[in-house]
Amino acid sequence: MKKNNEVIIANKTYDNIEDAGAIIKVLSDNAVSTEEKQIGKFNGFDLFIKKKQMSFNELILKGNNTYRIELGDSPHGNMVRLENVVKKS
């Protein structure tokens, strides 16, 4: 992840993707609502999490557009997916 990317979760800034990914994984594992819940910001986008009933939970990025990312078991892999979506936007 580039150094200018930052993840803010619960008003705490993370510059280490492993730490941010681990926190997002915990939030995903503990998600109980199928409603979108804002958990922070990523590189200028609002960051939401949503529990899915029959599949992996989602991370949702909202800015000028909305992007959805299916969360997997790997915290690092989830952060790579997140970064890739931002690169394409």
Secondary structure, DSSP 8 states (H G I E B T S, - for coil): --TT--EEETTEEE--HHHHHHHHHHHHHH---SS-EEEEEETTEEEEEE--SSS--EEEEESSSEEEEE--S-HHHHHHHHHHHHHH-
